[in-house]
Amino acid sequence: MKIYYNPKLKPFARKLRNNSTLSEVLLWNHLKGKKMKGYAFHRQKPIDNYIVDFFSPKLNLIIEIDGESHEFKGEEDYIRRVQLESLGLKFLRFADIDVKKNMEEVLEGVRNWIEEYEREYFCN
């Protein structure tokens, strides 16, 4: 499946990477360098007309951290999610506070999702 990349978003994505939130930095430290079960992740990745916090192309998995920027954007987030899921992408969402205070639970959630994906993908 080909995922559309909007080159106009590249400078904005770079700006977001250079101004990451604490939660993004903390989670990135556990995802980068294929540390999460050997899967590559990208951060602040432009996909379609959106920029997602983290993306694994092999898993078609988007990981989003919901912090202050998401507080009053429930409908916008829903539309964004539906659009990205229509491309065959899957979502995991974590609250900013959970990344900061319950990192092991967040990482366990990611690992569990990957293990379920592997069971479905490799057993079918």
SVG drawing of the C-alpha trace seen along z (x, -y; Angstrom):
<svg xmlns="http://www.w3.org/2000/svg" viewBox="-16 -25 35 45">
<polyline fill="none" stroke="black" stroke-width="0.4" points="0.0,0.0 1.3,-3.4 0.9,-6.1 0.7,-9.7 3.4,-12.0 2.7,-15.7 6.2,-17.4 4.8,-20.7 4.6,-19.3 8.3,-18.5 9.5,-21.8 6.7,-21.8 7.5,-18.2 11.2,-19.2 10.1,-22.1 8.0,-19.8 10.9,-17.3 13.2,-20.1 10.6,-21.3 9.4,-18.0 7.4,-17.8 8.9,-16.0 6.5,-13.1 7.6,-12.7 11.3,-12.7 10.7,-10.2 8.8,-7.8 11.1,-8.3 14.0,-7.1 12.2,-3.7 11.2,-3.6 14.3,-4.8 16.9,-2.5 14.5,0.4 14.4,0.8 10.8,1.8 10.8,5.5 13.1,4.7 10.7,2.4 11.7,-1.0 9.7,-4.0 9.8,-7.6 8.8,-10.6 6.8,-13.6 6.1,-11.8 4.0,-13.5 1.3,-11.1 -1.4,-12.2 -2.2,-15.8 -1.3,-15.2 1.8,-14.8 1.7,-12.0 3.8,-11.7 5.3,-8.3 4.9,-5.9 6.1,-2.4 5.9,-1.7 6.4,2.1 3.5,2.3 1.4,-0.5 1.1,-1.8 0.7,-5.3 1.3,-6.2 -0.1,-9.5 0.5,-11.2 -2.5,-13.3 -1.4,-16.3 -2.6,-19.9 -2.7,-20.4 -5.5,-17.8 -7.6,-19.1 -10.3,-20.8 -9.8,-19.0 -12.0,-15.9 -13.8,-16.2 -10.7,-17.2 -8.8,-14.2 -11.7,-11.9 -11.8,-13.1 -8.0,-12.8 -8.0,-9.3 -10.8,-8.1 -8.9,-9.5 -5.7,-7.9 -7.4,-4.6 -9.0,-4.6 -5.4,-4.3 -5.1,-1.0 -3.2,-2.5 -3.8,-1.6 -3.7,-3.8 -2.4,-3.7 -3.1,-6.7 -1.6,-7.5 -2.2,-10.4 0.7,-12.7 0.6,-12.2 0.8,-8.4 4.0,-8.7 5.5,-10.8 4.3,-8.8 3.5,-5.3 6.1,-4.7 6.2,-0.9 2.5,-0.6 2.7,-2.6 5.6,-0.4 3.7,2.7 0.7,1.4 2.9,1.0 4.5,4.4 1.1,6.1 -0.2,4.4 2.9,5.6 2.5,9.2 -1.1,9.3 -0.2,7.9 2.5,10.6 0.1,13.4 -2.4,12.2 0.1,11.5 2.3,14.6 -0.4,17.1 -2.7,16.3"/>
</svg>
